[in-house]
Amino acid sequence: MKPTSRPKVLAFDVFGTVVDFYGSIKREAEQLFPGIDGGDFALAWRAGYQPAMQRVRSGELGWTRIDDLHRIILESILPRFNLQHLDEAQKRHLNLVWHRLHSWPDSVEGMHKLRRHFTLCTLSNGNLSLLAEMAKINGLPWDLILSAENFHHYKPDPETYLGVAQVFDVDPAQVMLVAAHEDDLKAASRCGLQTAYIHRPMEFGLDDQGRVRKKVEPELPFTYVARDFNDLAAQMGC
């Protein structure tokens, strides 16, 4: 799709798009607990993500930050990995691994290129303290950190995407969501945002046959489709 106008604000999904949650959690889990399958642990933890947020959307839980949802999911999977013996300090440290996720190799460089021409912000389901610490660790050059916590709605609720436009006092069409997830981008497009799909084939690592677990090619039409952030910057004339 050709953009109808140049966006002013690029709003980035973070988990999987800017940072490598699978590889980061896999490495740290295997360092902390030798013998554990860190990849399976990362996938099991991530598998609880959408169901936990749905508990908030349904009203079963009141507004709950992702840090606290991550802890609920963690408690549920520890016995599966024979880690139910962990004490409170160990559980807290492990839960905060989501603050310590490492960025993809192109993220910082590509974002700096884009930032010369556009305002960059997060639009993540991660809570504010998580996103701030992650930015500090990785040197992510955000102009503003926005979170589902600002809007008390989790993506793909429309309040999140429209909230970015309201914060910057621009039309939704002047905001572009940058994400590695078709469902996120589709929801943003329904709200009038421009969209940029970023290929992150290693988001969920490799399966036992050495094949990427993630479907690589998007099926939906987006404003941009890019290999990585450097490619997106080049396509946008940065």
Secondary structure, DSSP 8 states (H G I E B T S, - for coil): ---SS--SEEEE--BTTTEEHHHHHHHHHHHHSTTS-HHHHHHHHHHTHHHHHHHHHTTSS-S--HHHHHHHHHHHHGGGGT-TT--HHHHHHHHGGGGS-EE-TTHHHHHHHHHTTSEEEE-BSS-HHHHHHHHHHHT---SB--BHHHHT--TTSHHHHHHHHHHHT--GGGEEEEES-HHHHHHHHHTT-EEEEE--TTTT-B-TTS-BSS--S--S--SEEESSHHHHHHHTT-
